[in-house]
Amino acid sequence: MSTVITVENLGKKYLLRHQSGQQPYVALRDVLSDGARSLGRKLLGRGGTSAGGAEREEFWALKDVSFEVKQGDRIGIIGRNGAGKSTLLKILSRITEPTTGSVRIRGRVASLLEVGTGFHPELTGRENIYLNGAILGMSRVEIKKKFDEIVDFAEIEKFLDTPVKRYSSGMYVRLAFAVAAHLEPEILVVDEVLAVGDAQFQKKCLGKMEDVSTKEGRTVLFVSHNMAAIESFCSKSILITGGRINYFGFPLDAISRYFDYKNYGDDNGLAKRVDRSGTGSVKLSELKICDSQGNVTDAMFSGHDYIFELGYIKNSDEVLDEVVVSLDIFDDKMIRVLMFRSNFTKSNLRLVEKYGSISCLVKNLPLAKGLYHINIFISHKDVVVLDYIENVVAVQVVGGDFFGTGSEGMSSHCKILHMSKWWTANVLQA
Amino acid sequence: MEQPEIIIRPGMGALHYWRDIWRYRELFFFLAWRDILVRYKQTAIGVAWSVLRPLLTMVVFTIVFGKLAKLPSNGVPYPIMVYAAMLPWQFFANSLTESSNSLIDNANLLTKVYFPRLIVPAGSVIVSMVDFLISAVILVGLMVWYHFVPDMRILFLPAFFMMAFMASFGAGLWLSALNVQYRDFRYVVPFLVQFGLYISPVGFSSAIVPEQWRFLYFLNPMVGVIDGFRWALLGDAFPVNWSGLALSSVLVFLILAGGIFYFRRMERSFADVV
């Protein structure tokens, strides 16, 4: 088997700006005023260049990454959020440039970093198939040849000439996947896209990808939080931690290292955090989010059950009765969207031992796809604050089939999902 | 089987950039096609807009400059004189507006797929070109109405159109790249377009510009383009100031070359910044 991808000493540096301004982009005004300021500084002879740089911080999203991929390999890339997985994929698909190192790729690369990139809501299904195909790198002739297959795969024959803005989200995802599944590059790069869509369809897509890979010797690089998919689908796996390659080898080993690392190597550093308030007689030491099988996870699915397990350290031998804990969940706009507070449910929490944990079971997680932050608050009788930490962790809800219909709700409009029933009634007119 | 090897290294951009542009030509057409398709969906009169806008502006200019201010039109019907200039100007103005926002409007594409970014603003210019061709029909209508027959010079029209195209594309490249970096340009462009309309000979003819201002006046590259259009379409009544035209052409060329250079340099960081 020949080598198709060679990555050597790859690194990517971002400059983080620490500024009070909210704009994510540079305004000309700032450049002009910064320029004027530094000019003024030079004229005044205080030749310090550091003053401007103080607001910036270097951040290496990837560092010293080297590996080789052989033809026909199916590589699963795992790691926590922010470990650098997506940055790696972005460099491999030439969307962004590396800061150091090099990559050599042999063959045509198609990248699928998002489902339905470039879909236009006003265009019909038919038009979007052509557009999306072209965006993903297919030629018109190729799309034409595969058109019927794509429509078949997506199961949307009847709605081909309807604008996709009228599609249900399930149909939308299916169509987007169908186009992507019929790509025929030598190398396919896929980001966490299988998290959307219903389970059955996910299976169909994985099957299709596997088919393409085994029968036609295509290479697949695949990022996922879905360990089951990684285990069953991939021939090799890369574990990335903190921008570096932690392990490259058998998927099962990578997965178990991933969980080890998460459980012991890095317990969100809660005990050491100083940005906290409260008396400190009880301190939070750890937050684990476990799925229904008891596996620790940092990506959650809407509609699944989770246990939030809070480790604590009590600094006295006194038994504390009527402890109240609150888990407050904030969305990406820092709006408090959910609050799990133990006295809402009259749950009497009693802390006896010096070390222990408090668990909170949340069934049927009602959060839509998105990034959330958690604040934790622990008090005695809801009067004395023992410990309060803002922004304990950031967790990703990657979507999921909350309603059992394939719909994920509309996370950009509303973060809370709840089941509802609908019916109609006729009013008799006199 | 051919197995092209791609090498990704910092600071290199894409090695085979121009070859890539050729390879991605279909995407280029698809993006332009999408913009044209989407543009008039859910509008009541659809494509008629691209006819209506220049037509109404022409009527207003004819009344204000021709009838009220009584500016000379050198024997050519005033509406035809205005419209002959309105065509390239609208093309330029639309291209500028569309392409300056094009990268930001396609931000989701820039951050998710690779392709030579140049095709995004280029697509916007093509869309404006389609508008140009549609509104050109009105000019033919006007000429029939006024029994005005252009002479052989019309053969030079494509050359001036090329010039308009290069000016639009060059300026579009500059503005689109700057807009990614500094969103301020979002506010600059409408002003630029409005201002440009007054300093370009759209409502009047270049003949009324006083001699001492000529040099400054010709620094606006659209002056050369518009004068060229009038000369090619309307004939001797609008002689071309050749040195002025040469100056405009050089400027157009510089804008385009500079635009490509700047765009290529900024392009690498688009995905990180946009």
Chai-1 contact restraints between the chains, C-beta under 6 A:
chainA,res_idxA,chainB,res_idxB,connection_type,confidence,min_distance_angstrom,max_distance_angstrom,comment,restraint_id
A,Y25,B,R183,contact,1.0,0.0,6.0,A-B,restraint_1
A,A27,B,D184,contact,1.0,0.0,6.0,A-B,restraint_2
A,L28,B,Y182,contact,1.0,0.0,6.0,A-B,restraint_3
A,L28,B,D184,contact,1.0,0.0,6.0,A-B,restraint_4
A,S93,B,Y114,contact,1.0,0.0,6.0,A-B,restraint_5
A,R94,B,Y114,contact,1.0,0.0,6.0,A-B,restraint_6
A,I95,B,Y114,contact,1.0,0.0,6.0,A-B,restraint_7
A,I95,B,A271,contact,1.0,0.0,6.0,A-B,restraint_8
A,T96,B,A271,contact,1.0,0.0,6.0,A-B,restraint_9
A,T96,B,D272,contact,1.0,0.0,6.0,A-B,restraint_10
A,E97,B,P10,contact,1.0,0.0,6.0,A-B,restraint_11
A,E97,B,R268,contact,1.0,0.0,6.0,A-B,restraint_12
A,P98,B,P10,contact,1.0,0.0,6.0,A-B,restraint_13
A,T99,B,P10,contact,1.0,0.0,6.0,A-B,restraint_14
A,S102,B,R9,contact,1.0,0.0,6.0,A-B,restraint_15
A,V103,B,I8,contact,1.0,0.0,6.0,A-B,restraint_16
A,R104,B,I7,contact,1.0,0.0,6.0,A-B,restraint_17
A,I105,B,I6,contact,1.0,0.0,6.0,A-B,restraint_18
A,R106,B,Q3,contact,1.0,0.0,6.0,A-B,restraint_19
A,R106,B,E5,contact,1.0,0.0,6.0,A-B,restraint_20
A,G107,B,Q3,contact,1.0,0.0,6.0,A-B,restraint_21
A,L113,B,K112,contact,1.0,0.0,6.0,A-B,restraint_22
A,E114,B,K112,contact,1.0,0.0,6.0,A-B,restraint_23
A,T117,B,K112,contact,1.0,0.0,6.0,A-B,restraint_24
A,T117,B,V113,contact,1.0,0.0,6.0,A-B,restraint_25
A,G118,B,L109,contact,1.0,0.0,6.0,A-B,restraint_26
A,H120,B,R34,contact,1.0,0.0,6.0,A-B,restraint_27
A,H120,B,V38,contact,1.0,0.0,6.0,A-B,restraint_28
A,E122,B,V38,contact,1.0,0.0,6.0,A-B,restraint_29
A,E122,B,K41,contact,1.0,0.0,6.0,A-B,restraint_30
A,L131,B,F30,contact,1.0,0.0,6.0,A-B,restraint_31
A,L131,B,R34,contact,1.0,0.0,6.0,A-B,restraint_32
A,A134,B,E26,contact,1.0,0.0,6.0,A-B,restraint_33
A,A134,B,L27,contact,1.0,0.0,6.0,A-B,restraint_34
A,A134,B,F30,contact,1.0,0.0,6.0,A-B,restraint_35
A,I135,B,V113,contact,1.0,0.0,6.0,A-B,restraint_36
A,S139,B,E26,contact,1.0,0.0,6.0,A-B,restraint_37
A,R140,B,E26,contact,1.0,0.0,6.0,A-B,restraint_38
